[in-house]
Amino acid sequence: MSEETAKRLAMKHKPQGLTENIKVAKLGGHAAKVARDDIEKNLGENVVTKNNRLNYEYKDEKLIDSK
């Protein structure tokens, strides 16, 4: 949600330079936080838990055999 919000804010405000882009990214993150807080308040439970996280397995590239 934060990425889509930031993208749309950037399209609307057309930020120039790193400082302005950081502001837009923070606005996108803030919008997502507000939405998450509201959802959690209405549900009465957390929506982000250990049970719904993604399990990534990173492999060291040096260990991959390139035959």
C-alpha positions as CSV (number, residue, x, y, z in Angstrom):
1,M,0.0,0.0,0.0
2,S,2.8,2.5,0.8
3,E,4.5,1.9,-2.5
4,E,1.3,2.5,-4.5
5,T,0.5,5.6,-2.5
6,A,4.0,7.0,-2.9
7,K,3.9,6.3,-6.7
8,R,0.6,8.1,-7.1
9,L,1.8,11.0,-4.9
10,A,5.0,11.3,-7.0
11,M,2.9,11.3,-10.2
12,K,0.8,14.1,-8.8
13,H,3.4,16.3,-7.2
14,K,6.4,15.5,-9.5
15,P,9.1,15.8,-6.9
16,Q,12.5,16.9,-8.0
17,G,15.7,15.7,-6.3
18,L,16.3,13.3,-3.4
19,T,14.9,15.5,-0.7
20,E,11.5,15.9,-2.3
21,N,11.4,12.2,-3.2
22,I,12.1,11.3,0.4
23,K,9.2,13.5,1.5
24,V,6.9,11.7,-0.9
25,A,8.1,8.3,0.3
26,K,7.5,9.2,3.9
27,L,4.0,10.4,3.0
28,G,3.3,7.0,1.3
29,G,4.6,5.2,4.4
30,H,2.5,7.4,6.7
31,A,-0.7,6.7,4.7
32,A,0.0,2.9,4.9
33,K,0.6,3.2,8.7
34,V,-2.7,5.1,9.2
35,A,-4.6,2.5,7.2
36,R,-3.0,-0.4,9.1
37,D,-3.7,1.2,12.5
38,D,-7.3,1.7,11.5
39,I,-7.7,-1.9,10.3
40,E,-6.2,-3.2,13.5
41,K,-8.4,-1.0,15.6
42,N,-11.5,-2.2,13.8
43,L,-10.5,-5.9,13.9
44,G,-9.2,-5.7,17.5
45,E,-6.1,-7.7,16.5
46,N,-2.8,-7.2,14.8
47,V,-2.7,-7.8,11.0
48,V,1.1,-8.3,10.9
49,T,2.2,-11.3,12.9
50,K,5.0,-13.9,12.9
51,N,2.4,-16.3,11.4
52,N,1.9,-14.3,8.2
53,R,5.5,-13.3,7.5
54,L,7.3,-14.5,4.4
55,N,10.0,-17.1,4.8
56,Y,13.0,-16.2,2.7
57,E,16.0,-18.5,2.4
58,Y,19.1,-16.7,1.2
59,K,21.9,-18.7,-0.3
60,D,25.5,-17.6,-0.5
61,E,26.2,-17.2,-4.3
62,K,29.7,-18.7,-3.7
63,L,28.1,-22.0,-2.7
64,I,26.0,-22.3,-5.9
65,D,27.7,-24.7,-8.4
66,S,27.7,-23.3,-11.9
67,K,28.3,-26.3,-14.2
